[in-house]
Amino acid sequence: MKHFIIAASLGCDMSLATLQNLYKHGRVKKEDLAAAYRAHHAAVEATKSSQREEAKGADLRALIVDGQVVGAMKRQGKEGEFRSNLHRGGTANIIQLSDDEENAALKAAKALGLAVCGVDMLQSSRGPLILEVNSSPGLEDIEAATKKDIAKSIIRYIERNV
């Protein structure tokens, strides 16, 4: 039960729902559930930002291989969701990055010394904002969105450099 309380306090909706169910069955005290609600709400509020609101639940993913963008997609979260994760019901479409977006993605990869990575960005009025850089990006979603065999690009890079 402590794990569910901790996860709920970090903003995990499923853990909060599990705690609600446990409360209904008398396995969680009312004060523990109330504390979990307060912590969950605080965590969700802490993740809000003007940049996320401006992005309207969308972000960009650029896949970098050997200093080149080999694929890019725009992910859109489902209605009311600020996260654009496809496994949470979001959608993805191929996109042509602007020069600023491409340069930001390449600069982020270079700064971290990564030859292969996924760079997630928000589009904003100030220009692209880097959310995170994934050193082991998943390929299934971006390959489906771009209809490109990105794995082949990675394999060719490895063959050239090993």
Disulfide bonds with the S-S distance in Angstrom:
none
